[in-house]
Amino acid sequence: MGPFVGSTSNQADAYLELLLPHRADLLQESLFLARQINGEYDDVPFEELAFEIAASDGLHSPQDPADNGNVDGLVALTSRISPEFPLSRLCIKVAATWEGLQACRQLTTLGIQTLATTLFTIEQAILAGECGCMYISPFVHELKAVLDDSYDDGGANLALCLEAQQYYEHYSYSTRVKAAALLSVAEAKGLAGVAAITIPPDLLRTLASTEVTEEEVDELSLFTKVKHSKVDKPVRRTYVDDETSWREAFSKAIDGKGLRNTKDAIDAFREYQVNGEQLMLAKEKH
């Protein structure tokens, strides 16, 4: 299997992992480091700093959802990066809202890589490309379906990954599609050919024990199928300097479902952020 490049995290993954007994050492190490450097970050509450340390993996660092509406605030966060830290190791994950993507635009000019997450529509993908994001992470399922096994969101939206990658390739954007929120081996097969995939550990283990032929993958992959069919040229759209048009198009995408899914995902990640900070505070007081 592979190649595997990097790892990623989010507030939900970080919080749920920190609850596991075998993560006790990581939790304590994060608290220890937070105590050591807390004085350097007077404007950051201790519990937030400790949770950010635990959640960051050195490659893809999740941005606090509470900061998402503040473009200047998001960019100002980069002032905390040590000048000795190699920016090539850093990719800041930012929610794919208007404010978040405009922050990505500014971060790109500073040489900082970004990934647009909680992305459910082609409108978000187009704006992310215009803003210079290194990656986008289209969620092929609603976040609730990932976090709650009993919830059925009606099926995976694999076609968004194909549509976004075709758009980027046709118009020579450097942004790469990194599919996220997969729930099954069949979905992974369907996405064979996408630039990258974020694969959760359980699904990765299942894939490792699954044998498939190249012919089977080609038959199931949306990307292989499109190579053998005539594809219409995607209509070029630009939103980067037109907030009104983007918001209107985004609000109507998938009959409003894209906007709702994005908001729900941001709200859920924010709840896990708060839970993570409270966990750190409780452990520190213990």
Secondary structure, 3 states (H helix, E strand, C coil): CCCCCCCCCCHHHHHHHHCCHHHHHHHHHHHHHHHHHHHHCCCCCHHHHHHHHHHCCCCEEECCHHHCCCHHHHHHHHHHCCCCCCHHHCEEEEECCHHHHHHHHHHHHCCCEEEEEEECCHHHHHHHHHCCCCEEEEECCCHHHHHCCCCCCCCCCCHHHHHHHHHHHHCCCCCEEEEECCCCHHHHHHCCCCCEECCCHHHHHHHHCCCCCHHHHHHHCHHHHHHCCCCCCCCCCCCCCCHHHHHHHHHHHHHHHHHHHHHHHHHHHHHHHHHHHHHHHHHHHC
